[in-house]
Amino acid sequence: MDDVVQRKAREFCRDFAVQSITKEQATNILEKLGYTLVEFNYILNDEPVATLIDKLKLSDEIIRTKGFTYVDDRNRLVFVNEDLNEQEQLLVILHEIGHIYCGHFSHSNIIGLDVKEEHEANEFVHYVLQPAFFDRLRYIIARHKTRILIGVGVLLLLIVVLLALNYIRIEQQYYGEYYVTDSGQKYHKKECIFVKDKDNVHRLTEEEFYSGNYEPCQICLPK
C-alpha cells in the first residue's frame, strides 16, 4: 500500500509542481482542490466559525484533534487549529490533502477516523516532504523546464562556437593543402604519388613553409 501512497504523493507534486511547500502554498492548493480552510480554537472561536462548528455538530472533533477534513453534499472543509505554528499547520494541511488524494471518503463525513487511513495520510506527508532523489530531480525539471531548456540551448551554442574556434585555430597552423614526409624536404599536393597512402606524412605547417627547409615537388607542383 505504501507504493500506492508514494505514487499519489508523486502525482500531487507533479500536478502542482511542488518542490518545497509553505502553508500558504498548501492552502492555495486546497482551494484549487475545492476545499476551504477553516482555522479554529479549542476555547473561543469567531462567530462564523463557532456557528459552523455548531451547525455541523463538530464540537467533539474540535476538542480532540489538531485538524480534520469534513465533507458532505454542501461542504468541503479542512479544519486546522489556529494555535499551531505555521510549520505544524502545514503538516496538518498536507495530512488532510493526503486523505483527499488517497480517496478516503467512504466511511463518514469526517475523513481520517480509520487507523489505516491515518497511516496512509502520514506516509503521504513523508513522501511529499522527503521525496526520493529522482522524484526530486523530476520536480525540479518540471518547475524550471523553460530555464533548463534555455540553459541547454546556450550551452550547446557555446560548445559549437568553441569547436569552431578550435578548428579555425588548428587550420591557421597550416600553410595551404600541402603535405610532407617526416624525412622529406619537398612538400606535395595531397594526391601526389610521393605522399599518397604513406603513413609518415603530415600536413605542412606555416612555420615549416617559411623555414626555408622545404621546396615544392617538381611533379605535382611544377614551376
C-alpha positions in Angstrom: 0.0 0.0 0.0 2.9 2.4 0.7 3.8 2.1 -3.1 0.2 3.4 -3.8 0.6 6.3 -1.4 4.0 7.1 -2.8 2.5 7.3 -6.3 -0.3 9.5 -5.0 2.3 11.8 -3.4 4.3 11.9 -6.7 1.1 12.7 -8.6 0.4 15.6 -6.2 3.9 17.0 -6.5 3.7 16.7 -10.3 0.2 18.2 -10.5 1.2 21.3 -8.5 4.9 21.5 -9.4 5.8 21.0 -5.7 9.5 21.1 -4.9 9.2 22.7 -1.4 6.0 24.0 0.1 4.7 26.5 2.6 1.5 26.8 4.5 0.3 29.5 2.1 1.0 27.4 -0.9 -0.7 24.3 0.7 -3.7 26.5 1.4 -3.9 27.7 -2.2 -3.7 24.1 -3.4 -6.6 23.2 -1.0 -8.6 25.9 -2.7 -7.8 24.6 -6.1 -8.9 21.1 -5.0 -12.3 22.7 -4.0 -11.7 22.8 -0.2 -12.0 25.7 2.2 -9.5 26.1 5.1 -11.2 26.9 8.5 -9.0 27.8 11.4 -10.5 27.1 14.8 -9.6 27.4 18.5 -10.2 25.0 21.3 -11.7 27.6 23.6 -13.1 30.6 21.7 -13.9 31.0 18.0 -15.1 33.8 15.9 -18.9 33.8 15.5 -19.0 32.5 11.9 -16.6 29.6 12.8 -18.5 28.9 16.1 -21.8 28.8 14.2 -20.3 26.5 11.5 -19.0 24.1 14.2 -22.3 24.0 16.0 -24.3 23.6 12.8 -22.2 20.6 11.7 -22.0 19.2 15.2 -18.2 19.1 15.2 -17.6 20.2 18.8 -16.1 16.8 19.8 -13.8 16.9 16.9 -12.7 20.4 17.7 -11.7 19.4 21.2 -9.8 16.2 20.4 -7.9 17.0 17.2 -5.4 19.4 15.7 -7.2 19.2 12.3 -9.6 17.2 10.2 -11.5 17.2 6.9 -15.3 17.4 6.7 -17.2 16.5 3.6 -20.9 16.4 2.8 -23.2 17.3 -0.1 -22.7 21.0 0.5 -19.4 21.4 2.3 -15.7 20.6 1.6 -13.9 21.9 4.6 -10.4 21.4 6.2 -10.3 22.4 9.8 -6.9 23.4 11.4 -6.1 24.6 14.9 -5.0 28.2 14.7 -2.8 27.8 17.9 -0.4 25.6 15.9 2.7 27.3 14.5 3.0 27.7 10.7 5.0 24.5 10.2 2.6 22.4 12.3 -0.3 23.8 10.3 1.5 22.9 7.1 1.8 19.3 8.3 -1.8 19.1 9.2 -2.9 20.6 5.9 -0.7 18.2 3.9 -2.0 15.3 6.1 -5.6 16.3 5.1 -4.5 16.6 1.4 -3.2 13.1 1.8 -6.6 11.9 2.8 -8.1 13.7 -0.2 -5.6 12.4 -2.7 -5.9 8.8 -1.3 -9.7 9.0 -1.7 -10.7 8.5 2.0 -14.3 9.4 1.6 -16.3 6.2 2.2 -16.8 5.9 5.9 -18.1 9.2 7.3 -18.4 12.9 6.8 -15.2 13.3 8.8 -12.2 11.9 7.0 -9.4 10.1 8.8 -11.2 8.2 11.6 -9.8 4.9 10.3 -6.3 4.0 11.6 -5.2 2.7 8.2 -6.2 5.9 6.5 -4.3 7.9 9.1 -1.2 5.9 8.4 -1.6 6.4 4.7 -2.0 10.2 5.2 1.1 10.3 7.3 3.0 8.4 4.6 1.8 10.9 2.0 3.2 13.8 4.0 6.5 12.0 4.3 6.8 11.4 0.6 5.8 14.9 -0.2 8.4 16.5 2.2 11.1 13.9 1.6 10.8 12.7 -2.0 13.3 10.2 -3.4 16.2 11.7 -5.3 14.9 11.0 -8.8 11.4 12.3 -7.8 13.1 15.5 -6.5 15.0 15.8 -9.8 11.8 15.4 -11.8 10.1 18.1 -9.7 13.0 20.5 -10.3 13.0 19.8 -14.0 9.2 20.3 -14.2 9.3 23.5 -12.3 12.2 25.1 -14.2 11.7 23.4 -17.6 11.9 26.6 -19.6 15.0 27.9 -17.9 16.7 24.4 -18.2 15.9 24.3 -22.0 17.3 27.8 -22.4 20.4 26.9 -20.5 20.9 23.7 -22.5 20.5 25.7 -25.7 23.0 28.3 -24.6 25.4 25.5 -23.6 25.1 23.8 -26.9 25.6 27.0 -28.8 28.7 27.7 -26.7 30.1 24.3 -27.5 29.6 24.8 -31.2 31.3 28.2 -31.1 34.3 26.7 -29.1 34.6 23.8 -31.6 34.5 26.2 -34.5 37.2 28.5 -32.9 39.3 25.5 -32.2 39.0 24.3 -35.8 40.0 27.7 -37.1 43.0 27.8 -34.7 44.2 24.5 -35.9 43.6 25.4 -39.6 45.6 28.6 -39.1 48.6 26.5 -38.1 48.9 25.0 -41.6 50.0 26.6 -44.8 47.8 25.5 -47.7 46.9 22.0 -48.6 50.5 20.7 -48.8 52.0 17.6 -47.2 55.5 16.4 -46.4 57.0 13.1 -45.3 58.8 13.1 -41.9 62.2 12.8 -43.6 61.5 14.6 -46.9 62.5 18.1 -47.9 59.7 18.7 -50.5 56.1 19.5 -50.0 53.4 17.9 -52.2 49.7 18.0 -53.0 47.6 15.5 -51.1 47.2 13.2 -54.1 50.9 13.3 -55.1 52.4 9.8 -55.6 55.2 10.6 -53.2 52.8 11.1 -50.2 49.6 9.3 -51.1 48.8 6.3 -48.9 52.0 6.7 -46.8 52.0 6.6 -43.1 54.8 9.0 -42.3 53.1 12.1 -43.8 51.9 15.2 -42.1 50.4 18.5 -43.3 52.8 21.3 -43.9 52.6 24.0 -41.1 53.1 27.7 -41.7 56.3 27.6 -39.6 57.7 24.8 -41.8 56.8 26.6 -45.0 58.6 29.8 -44.0 61.6 27.9 -42.5 63.2 27.5 -45.9 63.8 23.8 -45.4 61.2 22.7 -47.9 60.7 23.3 -51.6 57.8 22.4 -53.9 57.6 19.0 -55.5 58.6 19.2 -59.2 56.0 16.5 -60.1 52.8 17.8 -58.5 53.8 21.5 -58.1 55.9 22.3 -61.2 57.1 25.9 -61.5 
